[in-house]
Structure formats: C-alpha cells, structure tokens
Amino acid sequence: MAHHASAKKRIRQTERRTLVNRMRVSRIRTFVKKVELAIEAGDKPNAQAAFLAAQPEMMRGVTKGVLHRNTVSRKLSRLSKAIKSL
C-alpha cells in the first residue's frame, strides 16, 4: 500500500483515468460494431453513415491516448475498403 501522499493521490487519479479510458474504448468499439453489422447486412448507405459517425470517434481516441494512431488508421482503412466493396 502507498505510504506517501503523492503516491495515494496517484492511485486515486489512476482509478479515475482508467474508468474514463475504458468508457472511451467501449464507445469506440460500439461505433465500429455498428459499421461492421451494416457491412455484414450488405446495407451500403447505412454502413457509410455509421462509418462517418465512427471515424471522428476513433480519431478522438487517438488524441486522448487510448488507441495508437496506426491502429486506428488501419481499422479505418479496412472498414472503408469493406464498404467500397459492397
């Protein structure tokens, strides 16, 4: 257990940050799942709309530091490719 005040504060901050980051990642996954479901259904207009909604969420995850830039770029590229092939 932490003995210094600064270490105790760091533990409190880490707990709060972890919750916020988990919510962000969960939100991003939800947006991506909507795109993937539309692609599976073969619904191109719906998939495009979902993709346009998911894109800023994913990029926001990069700026907030919960996802790596290359990971998001790769996933966006693959989703875009899948939509174009419908």
Beta strands, then each sheet from edge to edge (+ up, - down):
end
